[in-house]
Amino acid sequence: MAHPLPIYGITVDFSKFKTNTESAEVRIGKFNSPIKHAEGKSLCETFSPPIMFSRGDIFSLHVRYKARFVMKTKDITLDPDDIFLATGGQEYIKLYKKIRILVNLSGNTSTKAEQAASSGQSSGLLPTTSAIFEKCPRFRILVIGKVGVGKSSLIDQVFGVDKQQIVEHDKPGEAIIDKEFTSPENDRFVLHDSKGFEPGDEENLKIVQDFIECRKNKPDLKDQLHAVWLCFEIPRAGGRLLETGTEEFLELKRNGTLGNVPVIVVLTKYDMLIERVERNLDEASLDESSDEAFEELVKSKAKAEVQDTCIGPLEEFSGSDIPHATISTAKDYKETLTRLIQITESCVNQHLAPEAAVMTSVAQRVHPGLKIDALIKIGKQRYWKALASCPMFRNHQMQDCLLVLHTDIVNVWNFHDPHKYLHSEQFRKLMTEMVDTIQGGSTVNPTTTMTFGLSMVGTIAGVVSALAGPAAPIVVPIAVGAVVVVWLREVYKMTHVVLQRFMAYIMHLTLVLQTLFIVSESQELTRRAIKLAVKSYVASPISDDVLIRIQDYVKGLAILEHADRNTLDKIEEMMQFYKIDGAQISELAAQMSNLQAKTSAVDLLSDEPW
């Protein structure tokens, strides 16, 4: 159940509405209130205390206006799901014909947004993710597979939702394809479920075909289907992979009947195949091989069996270009899931609108590298591509510029953060003070091959081992709010110092959240977990290394006006250098598991003050 959302106020802008608006009334659940007239053609009302809004409540405006000397009324309904998906927890914006509605979710009572709304302009610096989420708020996926193939575990692992919720949604024999499964633990994806194709079961094939056809014809990207996972358990040697119904489905995809929606074949329970191969190896192989050689031998034989029993028949029937992934949801096989989501994102990017590909990366919670790739795409669209001379930042305070950068980065990582700690003023202050606190060193070793993930696990281990106990408070080496960061209130201007601060903020925040990705393991965020990630990042040599690279780059710039393209390239270069590769995920998970075992499982689910 999602936490109620506080509504602090509402502004309605009629500046582009040709007729005269007489009055408006807002209705939130059982609460009704008129909205006062503000400057120009706008209405504005603030709520103190805020109105608590739940998903099941009605949120609407009742507007009275005069058209051709006749008084008319109009009810405008706001979608609760869209409001809960509002970017960054700051504000929700709805455009209804020529009427612009802004709902204040942050408690910021400054009039800047109101003035922008009354002028009919954009409310200042909107996050790039705002437009993406408006067009495609969720990644929509259809998962097809027989009971027992491992669909629930797969969704649990990839999207970070409670397996029990999925099991309750997916009761045996009751897979209703039109039913949408969404979860408050991850509201950036929506699941449709279908049972597999049994021999002679023409009815289910027709149901799936009709469903895909219906979604294909939806006018809005958010209602279209973005991907299909067709799941099979890897059969034993000599077993058959494709049944008649499955072959007919693949034929529909091959001949174009199903349209552009990507269909990825998912071969499940790879770990069980590995176990079978190990049992069947002769004793000579066991005695004569080192552990590494034995592991490679097992993988080689398993790969050959998958090729013979699965890939060969699949390609023979569907062609060599059918995308497929061999996966396991067992704890030592996480890299197989990163490969699946990487294949999925690539297919979505190739066949659908770019917003759908971004949402594939945002929704998933298994591949941090894809998060960073999506972040780079978003940064290139607007703010990052002109950091040195950004015309959109002119006349804005530095804190407003950093806020929009902050919001985009946090939105892409999509943590389970119901209390919005990552969007809180306290966390943002912590990050801005980090920009001043981390001093850097003298120079970067150009031959360094520092691996972020494994290096960071070592730092986390050092931080954890220094704690007095599993529940001991975590003290961040940055005094949050102790010193007013004066430069935040300065107006943006084109200088080397400003560029360095912006680049440092982007990199530090991104890598702190990548550290949090390692620490949190898709659990609900607590301030304690966030503080562990911050403390570990600051204590690591990576934080100094990042700043040195930025300093060296900025010092080498002669003319800032010509630096935008190079700055964007530099940020991308650093992010690609420090991002966690999908192939590292299993090893990282194993090291974190060992760390938990050695340190009596540090409690990150209990919370504590900043």
C-alpha positions as CSV (number, residue, x, y, z in Angstrom):
1,M,0.0,0.0,0.0
2,A,1.5,3.3,-1.1
3,H,2.0,6.0,1.6
4,P,-0.4,9.0,1.3
5,L,1.0,11.9,-0.6
6,P,0.9,15.4,1.0
7,I,-0.7,18.1,-1.3
8,Y,0.6,21.5,-0.3
9,G,-1.1,23.6,-2.9
10,I,-2.5,24.0,-6.4
11,T,-2.0,26.7,-9.1
12,V,-4.3,26.8,-12.2
13,D,-3.1,29.0,-15.1
14,F,-5.7,30.2,-17.6
15,S,-3.4,32.6,-19.5
16,K,-3.8,30.7,-22.7
17,F,-7.5,29.9,-22.2
18,K,-9.5,32.3,-24.4
19,T,-12.6,32.5,-22.2
20,N,-12.8,34.1,-18.7
21,T,-12.7,31.8,-15.8
22,E,-15.1,32.8,-13.0
23,S,-14.1,30.3,-10.3
24,A,-12.7,26.9,-9.6
25,E,-13.0,24.4,-6.8
26,V,-10.6,21.6,-6.0
27,R,-11.8,18.2,-4.8
28,I,-9.4,15.8,-3.1
29,G,-11.2,12.8,-1.6
30,K,-13.7,14.2,0.8
31,F,-12.1,17.6,0.9
32,N,-13.5,20.5,-1.2
33,S,-12.1,24.0,-1.3
34,P,-12.5,27.1,-3.6
35,I,-9.3,28.3,-5.3
36,K,-8.5,32.0,-4.9
37,H,-7.7,34.3,-7.8
38,A,-4.0,35.2,-8.1
39,E,-2.0,37.4,-10.4
40,G,-3.1,37.6,-14.0
41,K,-5.3,34.8,-15.3
42,S,-4.5,32.3,-12.6
43,L,-5.9,30.8,-9.4
44,C,-3.9,29.7,-6.5
45,E,-4.5,28.0,-3.2
46,T,-2.1,26.6,-0.5
47,F,-3.0,24.0,2.1
48,S,-1.6,24.2,5.6
49,P,-1.5,21.6,6.9
50,P,-1.3,19.7,3.6
51,I,-4.1,17.6,2.3
52,M,-3.2,13.9,2.5
53,F,-3.9,12.2,-0.8
54,S,-4.2,8.4,-1.3
55,R,-4.3,6.5,-4.6
56,G,-7.9,5.6,-4.1
57,D,-9.0,9.2,-3.7
58,I,-10.6,11.4,-6.4
59,F,-8.6,14.5,-7.4
60,S,-10.5,16.9,-9.6
61,L,-11.2,20.5,-10.5
62,H,-14.7,21.9,-11.0
63,V,-14.2,25.0,-13.2
64,R,-16.9,27.7,-14.0
65,Y,-16.2,29.9,-17.0
66,K,-18.1,32.2,-19.4
67,A,-18.2,31.4,-23.1
68,R,-20.1,33.6,-25.4
69,F,-22.0,35.2,-22.5
70,V,-23.1,31.7,-21.3
71,M,-21.9,30.3,-18.0
72,K,-20.5,26.8,-18.4
73,T,-18.8,24.3,-16.1
74,K,-16.1,21.7,-16.6
75,D,-14.8,18.9,-14.4
76,I,-11.1,18.1,-14.9
77,T,-10.0,14.8,-13.3
78,L,-6.4,14.2,-12.4
79,D,-5.1,10.6,-12.5
80,P,-3.9,9.4,-9.1
81,D,-1.3,7.1,-10.6
82,D,0.2,10.0,-12.6
83,I,0.3,12.2,-9.4
84,F,2.1,9.5,-7.5
85,L,4.6,9.2,-10.3
86,A,5.2,13.0,-10.2
87,T,8.8,13.7,-10.9
88,G,11.0,14.0,-7.8
89,G,8.1,14.6,-5.4
90,Q,8.4,18.3,-6.2
91,E,5.4,19.1,-8.3
92,Y,2.9,17.5,-10.7
93,I,1.9,19.3,-13.9
94,K,-1.2,18.5,-16.0
95,L,-2.1,20.3,-19.2
96,Y,-5.8,20.2,-20.1
97,K,-6.3,21.9,-23.5
98,K,-5.2,25.5,-22.8
99,I,-5.3,25.1,-19.0
100,R,-2.2,24.4,-17.0
101,I,-2.5,22.8,-13.5
102,L,0.4,22.7,-11.1
103,V,0.1,20.6,-7.9
104,N,2.7,21.4,-5.2
105,L,4.0,18.2,-3.6
106,S,7.1,19.6,-1.9
107,G,5.9,22.1,0.6
108,N,8.0,24.8,-1.0
109,T,5.7,27.8,-0.7
110,S,7.9,30.2,-2.7
111,T,6.0,32.0,-5.4
112,K,8.5,31.2,-8.2
113,A,6.3,28.4,-9.6
114,E,3.2,30.5,-9.2
115,Q,4.7,33.4,-11.1
116,A,5.9,31.2,-13.9
117,A,2.5,29.6,-14.1
118,S,0.6,33.0,-14.2
119,S,2.9,34.1,-17.0
120,G,1.9,31.1,-19.1
121,Q,5.5,30.0,-19.3
122,S,7.1,26.8,-18.0
123,S,7.6,26.8,-14.3
124,G,11.3,27.4,-14.6
125,L,13.7,24.5,-14.7
126,L,11.8,21.3,-15.4
127,P,13.7,18.0,-15.1
128,T,14.2,16.2,-18.4
129,T,12.7,13.1,-16.9
130,S,9.4,15.1,-16.5
131,A,8.7,15.0,-20.2
132,I,9.8,11.3,-20.5
133,F,7.7,10.2,-17.6
134,E,4.7,12.1,-18.9
135,K,4.9,10.2,-22.2
136,C,5.9,6.9,-20.8
137,P,5.5,6.6,-17.0
138,R,6.0,2.9,-16.9
139,F,7.8,0.1,-18.7
140,R,5.0,-2.3,-19.8
141,I,5.9,-6.0,-20.2
142,L,4.1,-9.2,-21.0
143,V,5.6,-12.4,-19.5
144,I,4.4,-15.7,-21.0
145,G,5.3,-19.0,-19.4
146,K,3.8,-22.2,-17.9
147,V,3.3,-22.4,-14.1
148,G,6.6,-23.4,-12.4
149,V,8.9,-21.9,-15.1
150,G,10.1,-19.2,-12.7
151,K,8.2,-16.1,-13.8
152,S,7.5,-14.8,-10.3
153,S,11.2,-15.1,-9.2
154,L,12.3,-13.5,-12.5
155,I,10.1,-10.4,-12.0
156,D,11.1,-10.3,-8.3
157,Q,14.8,-10.3,-9.1
158,V,14.8,-7.9,-12.1
159,F,12.3,-5.3,-10.9
160,G,12.8,-5.5,-7.1
161,V,9.3,-6.3,-6.0
162,D,8.0,-8.7,-3.3
163,K,7.7,-12.2,-4.8
164,Q,4.6,-12.8,-2.6
165,Q,2.8,-10.0,-4.3
166,I,3.5,-11.5,-7.7
167,V,2.4,-15.0,-6.5
168,E,-0.9,-13.6,-5.3
169,H,-1.4,-11.8,-8.6
170,D,-0.4,-14.9,-10.6
171,K,-2.6,-17.7,-9.0
172,P,-2.3,-21.0,-10.8
173,G,-4.8,-21.2,-13.7
174,E,-5.8,-17.5,-13.2
175,A,-3.3,-15.7,-15.5
176,I,-5.6,-13.0,-16.9
177,I,-3.6,-11.2,-19.5
178,D,-5.5,-7.9,-19.4
179,K,-5.0,-7.5,-15.7
180,E,-2.3,-5.0,-14.8
181,F,0.1,-5.8,-12.0
182,T,1.7,-2.8,-10.5
183,S,3.6,-2.5,-7.2
184,P,4.2,0.4,-4.8
185,E,7.7,-1.0,-4.4
186,N,8.5,-0.1,-8.0
187,D,5.9,2.0,-9.7
188,R,7.9,2.3,-12.9
189,F,6.8,-1.0,-14.4
190,V,3.5,-2.7,-15.2
191,L,3.3,-6.5,-15.7
192,H,0.9,-8.5,-17.8
193,D,0.9,-12.3,-17.3
194,S,0.0,-15.1,-19.6
195,K,0.2,-18.9,-19.1
196,G,2.3,-20.8,-21.6
197,F,1.1,-22.4,-24.8
198,E,-0.1,-26.0,-24.2
199,P,-0.3,-28.5,-27.1
200,G,-3.7,-28.0,-28.8
201,D,-4.6,-24.9,-26.7
202,E,-5.6,-22.6,-29.5
203,E,-7.6,-20.4,-27.2
204,N,-4.7,-19.0,-25.2
205,L,-2.7,-18.3,-28.4
206,K,-5.7,-16.3,-29.8
207,I,-6.0,-14.4,-26.4
208,V,-2.3,-13.5,-26.5
209,Q,-2.4,-12.5,-30.2
210,D,-5.5,-10.3,-29.7
211,F,-3.9,-8.7,-26.6
212,I,-0.7,-7.8,-28.5
213,E,-2.7,-6.5,-31.4
214,C,-4.9,-4.3,-29.1
215,R,-1.8,-2.8,-27.4
216,K,-0.1,-2.3,-30.7
217,N,-3.0,-0.1,-31.8
218,K,-3.0,2.1,-28.7
219,P,-2.2,5.7,-29.7
220,D,-0.1,6.6,-26.6
221,L,3.3,5.0,-25.9
222,K,2.4,4.5,-22.2
223,D,-0.4,2.2,-23.2
224,Q,1.5,0.2,-25.7
225,L,3.4,-3.1,-24.9
226,H,7.1,-2.5,-24.7
227,A,8.5,-6.0,-24.5
228,V,7.5,-9.7,-24.3
229,W,9.4,-12.3,-22.4
230,L,8.6,-15.8,-23.6
231,C,9.8,-18.1,-20.8
232,F,10.8,-21.8,-21.0
233,E,12.5,-24.1,-18.5
234,I,15.7,-25.5,-20.1
235,P,14.7,-29.1,-21.0
236,R,16.9,-32.1,-20.2
237,A,19.0,-33.5,-23.0
238,G,16.7,-35.0,-25.6
239,G,13.7,-33.0,-24.3
240,R,11.6,-30.8,-26.6
241,L,11.7,-27.0,-26.2
242,L,9.0,-25.9,-28.6
243,E,5.4,-27.1,-28.5
244,T,2.9,-26.5,-31.3
245,G,1.3,-23.4,-29.8
246,T,4.7,-21.9,-29.2
247,E,5.8,-22.5,-32.7
248,E,2.6,-20.8,-34.0
249,F,3.3,-17.8,-31.7
250,L,6.8,-17.5,-33.0
251,E,5.6,-17.8,-36.6
252,L,3.2,-14.8,-35.9
253,K,6.2,-12.8,-34.7
254,R,8.4,-13.9,-37.7
255,N,5.8,-12.9,-40.3
256,G,5.1,-9.5,-38.7
257,T,1.6,-10.1,-37.4
258,L,2.6,-9.1,-33.9
259,G,4.2,-5.9,-35.0
260,N,7.4,-4.3,-33.7
261,V,7.1,-5.3,-30.0
262,P,10.3,-7.2,-29.1
263,V,9.9,-10.8,-28.2
264,I,12.8,-12.2,-26.1
265,V,13.0,-15.9,-25.4
266,V,14.0,-16.5,-21.8
267,L,15.5,-19.9,-20.9
268,T,15.2,-20.4,-17.1
269,K,16.8,-22.5,-14.3
270,Y,20.2,-22.4,-15.8
271,D,21.6,-23.3,-12.3
272,M,19.8,-26.7,-12.4
273,L,21.5,-27.4,-15.8
274,I,24.8,-26.6,-14.2
275,E,24.1,-29.0,-11.4
276,R,23.1,-31.8,-13.8
277,V,26.3,-31.3,-15.8
278,E,28.5,-31.4,-12.7
279,R,26.8,-34.7,-11.5
280,N,27.4,-36.3,-14.9
281,L,31.1,-35.5,-15.2
282,D,33.5,-38.4,-14.8
283,E,35.8,-38.6,-11.8
284,A,38.9,-38.1,-13.9
285,S,37.6,-34.6,-14.8
286,L,37.1,-33.9,-11.1
287,D,40.5,-35.1,-10.0
288,E,42.7,-33.6,-12.7
289,S,41.2,-30.1,-13.0
290,S,41.8,-27.0,-10.9
291,D,38.7,-25.3,-9.6
292,E,38.8,-22.7,-12.3
293,A,39.4,-25.2,-15.1
294,F,36.6,-27.4,-13.7
295,E,34.2,-24.4,-13.7
296,E,35.1,-23.6,-17.3
297,L,34.6,-27.2,-18.3
298,V,31.1,-27.3,-16.7
299,K,30.1,-24.0,-18.4
300,S,31.4,-25.2,-21.7
301,K,29.3,-28.4,-21.5
302,A,26.2,-26.6,-20.3
303,K,26.6,-24.1,-23.2
304,A,26.8,-27.0,-25.7
305,E,23.7,-28.6,-24.2
306,V,21.7,-25.3,-24.3
307,Q,22.8,-24.9,-28.0
308,D,21.6,-28.5,-28.8
309,T,18.3,-28.5,-26.9
310,C,17.3,-24.9,-27.1
311,I,19.1,-22.4,-29.3
312,G,19.5,-24.8,-32.3
313,P,15.8,-25.7,-32.5
314,L,14.8,-22.1,-31.8
315,E,17.0,-20.6,-34.6
316,E,16.0,-23.4,-37.0
317,F,12.4,-22.4,-36.6
318,S,12.6,-18.6,-36.0
319,G,15.9,-17.6,-37.6
320,S,19.2,-16.7,-36.2
321,D,18.2,-13.2,-35.2
322,I,15.7,-14.3,-32.5
323,P,16.9,-12.6,-29.2
324,H,17.3,-15.0,-26.3
325,A,18.9,-15.2,-22.8
326,T,19.8,-18.1,-20.6
327,I,19.1,-17.1,-16.9
328,S,18.9,-18.2,-13.4
329,T,17.4,-16.4,-10.4
330,A,19.7,-18.2,-8.0
331,K,22.0,-15.8,-6.0
332,D,25.2,-16.7,-7.8
333,Y,23.8,-16.1,-11.3
334,K,22.9,-12.4,-11.2
335,E,25.0,-11.6,-14.3
336,T,22.5,-13.7,-16.3
337,L,19.8,-11.3,-15.4
338,T,21.9,-8.3,-16.3
339,R,22.4,-9.8,-19.8
340,L,18.6,-10.4,-20.1
341,I,17.7,-6.8,-19.3
342,Q,20.5,-5.5,-21.5
343,I,19.2,-7.5,-24.4
344,T,15.7,-6.3,-23.7
345,E,16.7,-2.6,-23.5
346,S,18.6,-3.0,-26.8
347,C,15.6,-4.5,-28.5
348,V,13.2,-1.8,-27.2
349,N,15.6,0.9,-28.2
350,Q,15.8,-0.6,-31.7
351,H,12.1,-1.0,-32.3
352,L,10.2,1.5,-30.1
353,A,10.3,5.1,-29.1
354,P,13.5,6.2,-27.1
355,E,11.4,7.0,-24.1
356,A,10.4,3.3,-23.8
357,A,14.1,2.3,-23.9
358,V,14.9,4.8,-21.1
359,M,12.0,3.4,-19.0
360,T,13.3,-0.1,-19.5
361,S,16.6,1.0,-17.8
362,V,14.7,3.0,-15.1
363,A,12.3,0.2,-14.2
364,Q,14.9,-2.5,-13.8
365,R,16.9,-2.9,-10.6
366,V,19.6,-5.4,-11.5
367,H,22.0,-3.6,-13.8
368,P,23.5,-0.4,-12.5
369,G,25.5,0.1,-15.8
370,L,22.2,0.5,-17.7
371,K,21.1,3.2,-15.2
372,I,24.2,5.2,-16.0
373,D,23.7,4.7,-19.7
374,A,20.2,6.0,-19.4
375,L,21.4,8.9,-17.3
376,I,23.9,9.9,-20.1
377,K,21.1,9.8,-22.7
378,I,18.9,12.1,-20.5
379,G,21.8,14.4,-19.8
380,K,22.5,14.8,-23.5
381,Q,18.9,15.9,-24.2
382,R,19.1,19.2,-22.3
383,Y,21.2,20.3,-19.3
384,W,24.5,18.4,-19.5
385,K,25.1,19.3,-23.1
386,A,25.6,23.0,-22.2
387,L,26.9,23.0,-18.6
388,A,29.5,25.6,-19.3
389,S,27.2,28.1,-21.0
390,C,23.7,26.8,-20.3
391,P,21.2,29.4,-21.4
392,M,18.4,27.7,-19.4
393,F,20.3,28.3,-16.1
394,R,20.7,32.0,-16.6
395,N,19.0,34.2,-14.0
396,H,18.4,31.2,-11.8
397,Q,20.1,30.6,-8.4
398,M,22.7,27.8,-8.3
399,Q,20.5,25.8,-5.9
400,D,17.7,25.7,-8.5
401,C,20.1,24.6,-11.2
402,L,21.4,21.8,-9.0
403,L,17.9,20.7,-8.0
404,V,16.9,19.9,-11.6
405,L,20.2,18.0,-12.1
406,H,19.6,16.2,-8.8
407,T,16.0,15.2,-9.7
408,D,16.9,13.7,-13.0
409,I,19.7,11.6,-11.5
410,V,17.6,10.3,-8.6
411,N,14.7,9.6,-10.9
412,V,16.7,7.3,-13.2
413,W,18.1,5.2,-10.3
414,N,14.4,4.6,-9.2
415,F,15.1,3.3,-5.7
416,H,12.3,2.1,-3.4
417,D,12.1,5.4,-1.5
418,P,8.6,5.9,-0.3
419,H,9.7,8.6,2.2
420,K,11.5,10.5,-0.6
421,Y,14.7,10.7,1.4
422,L,16.8,11.1,-1.8
423,H,14.7,14.1,-2.8
424,S,14.8,15.6,0.6
425,E,16.4,18.9,1.4
426,Q,18.7,17.2,3.9
427,F,20.2,14.8,1.3
428,R,20.6,17.6,-1.2
429,K,22.4,19.7,1.3
430,L,24.6,16.7,2.1
431,M,25.5,16.4,-1.6
432,T,26.2,20.1,-2.1
433,E,28.5,20.2,1.0
434,M,30.3,17.1,-0.4
435,V,31.2,19.2,-3.4
436,D,33.1,21.5,-1.1
437,T,34.4,18.9,1.3
438,I,36.1,16.5,-1.1
439,Q,39.4,18.2,-1.9
440,G,41.1,15.8,-4.3
441,G,44.8,15.2,-4.5
442,S,47.6,16.2,-6.8
443,T,47.3,14.0,-9.9
444,V,45.6,11.0,-11.4
445,N,47.6,7.9,-12.4
446,P,46.8,7.6,-16.1
447,T,47.4,3.8,-15.9
448,T,44.9,3.2,-13.1
449,T,42.4,0.4,-13.7
450,M,40.4,1.1,-10.5
451,T,37.2,-1.1,-10.6
452,F,34.4,0.7,-8.9
453,G,32.4,-2.2,-7.6
454,L,35.1,-4.4,-6.0
455,S,37.0,-1.4,-4.7
456,M,33.8,0.0,-3.1
457,V,32.9,-3.3,-1.4
458,G,36.3,-3.1,0.3
459,T,35.6,0.4,1.5
460,I,32.1,-0.5,2.7
461,A,33.7,-3.4,4.6
462,G,36.1,-1.0,6.3
463,V,33.3,1.4,7.3
464,V,31.1,-1.4,8.6
465,S,33.9,-3.1,10.6
466,A,34.6,0.2,12.4
467,L,31.0,0.4,13.7
468,A,30.6,-0.5,17.4
469,G,27.8,-2.9,16.5
470,P,25.2,-3.8,13.8
471,A,22.9,-1.1,15.0
472,A,25.5,1.6,15.9
473,P,24.8,5.0,14.4
474,I,26.6,5.8,11.1
475,V,28.3,9.2,11.3
476,V,28.7,10.9,7.9
477,P,32.0,12.9,7.6
478,I,30.0,15.9,6.4
479,A,28.0,18.0,8.8
480,V,24.7,18.3,7.2
481,G,23.4,21.9,7.4
482,A,26.1,22.9,9.8
483,V,27.5,25.5,7.4
484,V,25.4,27.5,4.9
485,V,26.7,26.9,1.4
486,V,26.8,30.5,0.3
487,W,27.4,29.8,-3.4
488,L,24.0,28.0,-3.6
489,R,22.2,31.3,-3.5
490,E,24.4,32.9,-6.1
491,V,22.9,33.4,-9.6
492,Y,24.4,31.1,-12.2
493,K,27.2,32.5,-14.2
494,M,29.7,31.2,-16.7
495,T,33.0,30.5,-14.7
496,H,35.5,27.7,-14.3
497,V,34.5,27.3,-10.6
498,V,30.8,26.9,-11.5
499,L,31.5,24.3,-14.1
500,Q,33.7,22.4,-11.7
501,R,31.0,22.4,-9.1
502,F,28.3,21.2,-11.5
503,M,30.5,18.4,-12.9
504,A,31.5,17.3,-9.4
505,Y,27.8,17.3,-8.2
506,I,26.7,15.2,-11.2
507,M,29.6,12.7,-10.7
508,H,29.5,12.5,-6.9
509,L,25.7,12.0,-6.8
510,T,25.7,9.4,-9.5
511,L,28.5,7.4,-7.8
512,V,26.9,7.7,-4.4
513,L,23.7,6.2,-5.8
514,Q,25.7,3.5,-7.5
515,T,27.2,2.7,-4.1
516,L,23.7,2.8,-2.6
517,F,22.7,0.3,-5.3
518,I,25.3,-2.1,-3.9
519,V,24.2,-1.5,-0.3
520,S,20.4,-1.5,-0.6
521,E,19.7,-4.6,-2.7
522,S,16.2,-3.3,-3.7
523,Q,15.1,-2.9,-0.1
524,E,13.1,0.1,1.1
525,L,15.6,2.9,1.6
526,T,16.4,4.2,5.1
527,R,18.5,7.2,6.0
528,R,20.9,4.7,7.6
529,A,21.5,2.9,4.3
530,I,22.0,6.2,2.5
531,K,24.5,7.4,5.1
532,L,26.4,4.2,4.7
533,A,26.6,4.7,1.0
534,V,27.7,8.4,1.4
535,K,30.3,7.5,4.1
536,S,31.7,4.7,2.0
537,Y,32.0,6.8,-1.1
538,V,33.7,9.7,0.7
539,A,36.1,7.3,2.3
540,S,37.0,5.6,-0.9
541,P,39.9,6.7,-3.1
542,I,37.4,7.0,-6.0
543,S,35.8,10.3,-4.7
544,D,39.2,12.0,-4.7
545,D,40.1,10.5,-8.1
546,V,36.9,11.8,-9.6
547,L,37.5,15.4,-8.4
548,I,41.1,15.3,-9.6
549,R,40.0,14.3,-13.1
550,I,37.4,17.2,-13.1
551,Q,40.0,19.7,-11.8
552,D,42.5,18.7,-14.4
553,Y,39.9,19.0,-17.2
554,V,38.6,22.4,-16.1
555,K,42.1,23.8,-15.6
556,G,42.8,22.9,-19.2
557,L,39.9,24.9,-20.6
558,A,40.8,28.2,-22.2
559,I,37.5,29.5,-23.5
560,L,34.4,28.3,-21.6
561,E,32.0,29.4,-24.4
562,H,33.5,26.6,-26.6
563,A,33.7,23.9,-23.8
564,D,30.1,22.5,-23.9
565,R,30.7,19.6,-26.3
566,N,34.0,18.6,-24.6
567,T,32.4,18.8,-21.1
568,L,29.6,16.5,-22.1
569,D,32.2,14.0,-23.5
570,K,34.3,14.3,-20.3
571,I,31.3,13.5,-18.1
572,E,30.4,10.5,-20.3
573,E,34.0,9.3,-20.3
574,M,34.1,9.4,-16.5
575,M,30.8,7.7,-16.0
576,Q,31.7,4.9,-18.4
577,F,35.0,4.5,-16.6
578,Y,33.4,4.1,-13.1
579,K,30.1,2.3,-13.9
580,I,29.6,-1.2,-12.7
581,D,29.6,-3.7,-15.6
582,G,26.9,-6.3,-15.7
583,A,29.5,-9.1,-15.6
584,Q,30.6,-8.0,-12.1
585,I,27.2,-8.3,-10.5
586,S,27.4,-11.9,-9.3
587,E,30.9,-11.3,-7.8
588,L,29.7,-8.1,-6.1
589,A,26.7,-9.9,-4.7
590,A,28.9,-12.7,-3.4
591,Q,31.3,-10.3,-1.7
592,M,28.4,-8.3,-0.1
593,S,27.0,-11.6,1.2
594,N,30.4,-12.5,2.7
595,L,30.6,-9.1,4.2
596,Q,27.2,-9.5,5.8
597,A,28.2,-12.9,7.3
598,K,31.5,-11.5,8.7
599,T,29.9,-8.4,10.3
600,S,26.8,-10.0,11.9
601,A,24.6,-8.4,9.3
602,V,24.6,-4.6,9.7
603,D,21.0,-3.5,10.2
604,L,20.1,-1.2,7.3
605,L,16.3,-1.6,7.6
606,S,16.1,0.3,10.8
607,D,16.2,4.1,10.4
608,E,18.0,6.9,12.2
609,P,18.2,10.7,11.9
610,W,20.4,12.4,9.3
